[in-house]
Amino acid sequence: MNFEKSILYNVQSKKHLANLLRIDARKLKAVREYFSVEPFVAEINGKKRLLYNPSYFHKQLLKRMLLLLYPIGAANYVFGGIKNRDYIMNAEFHKNNKCFCLIDIKDFFPSTSSDFVYRFFRYKMNMSIDVAKICTLLTTASSRETNKLDYLPQGYPTSPYLSYLCYLEFFEQLNNISVSKNITFSCYYDDLTFSSQHFISKGTKRDIIKLIESYQFQVNKDKSRLLKNSNGVKVTGAVIRDHKLLIPNSMHLKLYKTYDKLLNDFYLSSFDQTNIVNMCDAVDGILASISRVESIENIKHIKNKVRIIREISNAITS
């Protein structure tokens, strides 16, 4: 990793940082006053999560910081939070293997404390003490609800990439274990996937978990398991079967449920154009995900119907 590729490397003054982030330097002297974010609870995939929605200006600032950090790059085994990489590419990384060890880290972002974030900016990015503190305050948040100290919040654009940069040694150690045992390793946020053409032992799984716990992370044992690919293995939202990627049945079910809701809402007497457009976007989004892995020839009629509904909706309200 070459941290010097980022122009944020070796920033020593607030004024320089302010120029790079395109912000009034005075606001950097009172970060928590100008950029404080209160969390809210949302249900994602049946699980309640604490999310953060920064203000428009704060979000633009974080996106700018992310853009300036991106030149640092990432190892080829990292797929979460990296530009032009996603969950499908993560699954494809393992499609030629038949034995799997899937590990899920509990509350990955909230477990990344501001200490790790500060050390990244201070020592890896060689920033001055005050600049490193400002960057840490901009990218972390706290929660009265959980009584936790500042950590990487879910909802900040910078959190996914920073979670990798702050734990480079951790991920490299996981990869080293894998290389030593002829295992393919990848990470997609808190999902760690290990696969091989050969048997992966319980001892290897124990070694991996021991390393994870040494960094004060908790392993979600209900979602962590050893598997042999006989009838298909689900890896970060895609199914690997016979060295091919497939979309899980749950995704097809979600498509038909969303499509049915769109049709029901469209034919209601109380026509709501905004809702219809949002529903069209939702169906198109699911179709786009499916089309990246499988042919949508059999469900092309859904795509055509959504296009017609969108056109009629726009014509009615124009």
Disulfide bonds with the S-S distance in Angstrom:
none
